[in-house]
Amino acid sequence: MHISLTPELESRVKAKVESGLYNNASEVIREALRFMDTHEDWIHEIKLARLREQLKSGIDQLDRGEGIVLESKAALDALFDDIQA
């Protein structure tokens, strides 16, 4: 596999190898990809936790009788349009 890097990124990869932390550019790229996977997993967990908080808040509101009744699909569509706006 061959990849193309901008001069700046290539310089950064070379600097990592020259620092002695990595033996070659492939190790740097593998580590960067592992970090990217970990970062994506972390972001997913944050989003999931936030969604759980929002669901809990909604359930609490319903338990307090603060919900709204939608009588039709048109009312539901209008609600979603308002949310998107």
Secondary structure, DSSP 8 states (H G I E B T S, - for coil): ------HHHHHHHHHHHHTTS-SSHHHHHHHHHHHHHHHHHHHHHHHHHHHHHHHHHHHHHHHTT------SHHHHHHHHHHHH-
